[in-house]
Amino acid sequence: TGTGSHTSFGPTESWWLFFGRLTMDWMAGACLTSWHNQHIIGHHVYTNVVGADPDLPLVLEGDIRRVSKLQKWASVYRFQHIYLFVLYGVLGIKFRIQDLTETLWKQTNGPLRVNLPAEEPRRQLISKSVWFAWRILLPLVYFKIPLGEYVV
């Protein structure tokens, strides 16, 4: 998955854009553009640089995880190997929301400015709507699952 998620597979740019958008935007409900800016441009260029790497906290105090020795120690970090395991399980939800709130609306990703192609907002609204319909609405309607049971 390393080459796929780093948009570095296939013989041409149009090849990896097609499959990247198919898998990230349409199948996963995430955003290839957001991922590309956050991980490829942000993390790979500014690896472990506090204040520049989007994978690191923007501030050195108050984050729920300690990933840099520069962060001020808090006693809760003794248990991060337990609670982060659970929180990373819901990270996908955060990314799907952050794609809209940060990448599309604020045009940022962590400390980085995101330059979006003109068609990106329309593309993301359509792909996220289709993803929501087939991953959430269709199962609720087709299998007649009460909403309370589906969410839990």
DOVEXNU-411808 format. One record per residue (C-alpha): residue number from 0; chain; y, x, z. Coordinates in nm, 3 decimals, always signed. Last residue first. Layout:
<zatis>
 seq mol      c2      c1      c3
 NUM   A       Y       X       Z
...
</zatis>
This chain:
<zatis>
 seq mol      c2      c1      c3
 151   A  +0.149  -2.345  +1.766
 150   A  +0.364  -2.423  +1.463
 149   A  +0.096  -2.625  +1.287
 148   A  -0.003  -2.826  +1.596
 147   A  +0.354  -2.941  +1.663
 146   A  +0.408  -3.021  +1.293
 145   A  +0.112  -3.257  +1.282
 144   A  -0.138  -3.141  +1.019
 143   A  -0.189  -3.378  +0.728
 142   A  -0.395  -3.120  +0.536
 141   A  -0.198  -3.170  +0.214
 140   A  +0.137  -3.252  +0.378
 139   A  +0.150  -2.979  +0.641
 138   A  -0.025  -2.726  +0.416
 137   A  +0.222  -2.799  +0.133
 136   A  +0.530  -2.782  +0.355
 135   A  +0.473  -2.443  +0.518
 134   A  +0.327  -2.179  +0.285
 133   A  +0.376  -2.356  -0.051
 132   A  +0.718  -2.507  +0.019
 131   A  +0.851  -2.215  +0.223
 130   A  +0.749  -1.969  -0.051
 129   A  +0.914  -2.183  -0.320
 128   A  +1.234  -2.206  -0.114
 127   A  +1.225  -1.831  -0.042
 126   A  +1.183  -1.755  -0.413
 125   A  +1.467  -1.988  -0.518
 124   A  +1.713  -1.876  -0.250
 123   A  +1.624  -1.514  -0.317
 122   A  +1.674  -1.530  -0.693
 121   A  +2.004  -1.716  -0.657
 120   A  +2.138  -1.460  -0.409
 119   A  +2.008  -1.167  -0.620
 118   A  +2.157  -1.264  -0.960
 117   A  +2.477  -1.061  -0.914
 116   A  +2.284  -0.746  -0.819
 115   A  +2.341  -0.664  -0.454
 114   A  +2.518  -0.360  -0.315
 113   A  +2.401  -0.328  +0.045
 112   A  +2.619  -0.147  +0.299
 111   A  +2.418  +0.052  +0.550
 110   A  +2.447  +0.054  +0.931
 109   A  +2.168  -0.200  +0.978
 108   A  +2.117  -0.361  +0.642
 107   A  +2.444  -0.493  +0.510
 106   A  +2.554  -0.745  +0.250
 105   A  +2.678  -0.986  +0.518
 104   A  +2.539  -1.297  +0.346
 103   A  +2.256  -1.163  +0.129
 102   A  +2.124  -0.860  +0.317
 101   A  +2.213  -0.961  +0.672
 100   A  +2.167  -1.335  +0.716
  99   A  +1.934  -1.403  +0.423
  98   A  +1.698  -1.106  +0.435
  97   A  +1.734  -1.113  +0.815
  96   A  +1.557  -1.450  +0.824
  95   A  +1.250  -1.334  +0.632
  94   A  +1.256  -1.001  +0.816
  93   A  +1.264  -1.166  +1.160
  92   A  +0.969  -1.391  +1.069
  91   A  +0.770  -1.086  +0.958
  90   A  +0.842  -0.914  +1.289
  89   A  +0.644  -1.180  +1.474
  88   A  +0.336  -0.964  +1.531
  87   A  +0.562  -0.664  +1.597
  86   A  +0.666  -0.847  +1.913
  85   A  +0.311  -0.859  +2.051
  84   A  +0.238  -0.488  +2.005
  83   A  +0.592  -0.418  +2.121
  82   A  +0.508  -0.578  +2.456
  81   A  +0.215  -0.350  +2.543
  80   A  +0.315  -0.005  +2.416
  79   A  +0.665  -0.093  +2.531
  78   A  +0.552  -0.103  +2.893
  77   A  +0.708  +0.219  +3.024
  76   A  +1.013  +0.128  +2.813
  75   A  +1.104  -0.134  +3.074
  74   A  +1.215  +0.145  +3.308
  73   A  +1.511  +0.229  +3.087
  72   A  +1.578  +0.573  +2.936
  71   A  +1.901  +0.622  +2.743
  70   A  +1.829  +0.666  +2.375
  69   A  +1.871  +1.019  +2.238
  68   A  +1.497  +1.079  +2.265
  67   A  +1.458  +0.823  +1.989
  66   A  +1.214  +0.535  +1.944
  65   A  +1.278  +0.341  +2.263
  64   A  +1.221  -0.027  +2.209
  63   A  +1.394  -0.336  +2.343
  62   A  +1.737  -0.195  +2.256
  61   A  +2.000  -0.195  +2.530
  60   A  +2.143  +0.153  +2.508
  59   A  +2.162  +0.408  +2.223
  58   A  +2.330  +0.172  +1.981
  57   A  +2.240  +0.112  +1.616
  56   A  +1.870  +0.115  +1.697
  55   A  +1.651  +0.309  +1.455
  54   A  +1.472  +0.179  +1.145
  53   A  +1.811  +0.134  +0.971
  52   A  +1.858  +0.515  +0.974
  51   A  +2.236  +0.582  +0.987
  50   A  +2.351  +0.547  +1.348
  49   A  +2.074  +0.768  +1.482
  48   A  +1.940  +0.992  +1.205
  47   A  +1.561  +0.955  +1.223
  46   A  +1.515  +0.960  +0.844
  45   A  +1.851  +0.912  +0.671
  44   A  +1.743  +0.915  +0.303
  43   A  +1.395  +0.775  +0.360
  42   A  +1.510  +0.521  +0.616
  41   A  +1.811  +0.379  +0.438
  40   A  +1.746  +0.399  +0.063
  39   A  +1.368  +0.342  +0.074
  38   A  +1.335  +0.142  +0.393
  37   A  +1.635  -0.080  +0.439
  36   A  +1.771  -0.092  +0.085
  35   A  +1.430  -0.131  -0.081
  34   A  +1.315  -0.380  +0.179
  33   A  +1.627  -0.594  +0.127
  32   A  +1.587  -0.580  -0.250
  31   A  +1.217  -0.662  -0.225
  30   A  +1.293  -0.969  -0.015
  29   A  +1.040  -1.148  +0.205
  28   A  +0.861  -1.475  +0.137
  27   A  +0.527  -1.291  +0.126
  26   A  +0.389  -1.428  -0.201
  25   A  +0.713  -1.491  -0.395
  24   A  +0.957  -1.224  -0.277
  23   A  +0.731  -0.939  -0.164
  22   A  +0.424  -0.979  -0.387
  21   A  +0.576  -1.113  -0.708
  20   A  +0.901  -0.921  -0.659
  19   A  +0.718  -0.592  -0.623
  18   A  +0.483  -0.678  -0.908
  17   A  +0.766  -0.751  -1.150
  16   A  +0.989  -0.469  -1.025
  15   A  +0.697  -0.226  -1.039
  14   A  +0.628  -0.303  -1.406
  13   A  +0.998  -0.329  -1.507
  12   A  +1.050  +0.022  -1.368
  11   A  +0.773  +0.157  -1.589
  10   A  +0.421  +0.310  -1.576
   9   A  +0.294  +0.152  -1.257
   8   A  +0.345  +0.242  -0.893
   7   A  +0.648  +0.369  -0.709
   6   A  +0.807  +0.059  -0.563
   5   A  +0.775  +0.200  -0.211
   4   A  +0.576  -0.104  -0.101
   3   A  +0.331  -0.051  -0.383
   2   A  +0.301  +0.327  -0.341
   1   A  +0.232  +0.298  +0.031
   0   A  +0.000  +0.000  +0.000
</zatis>
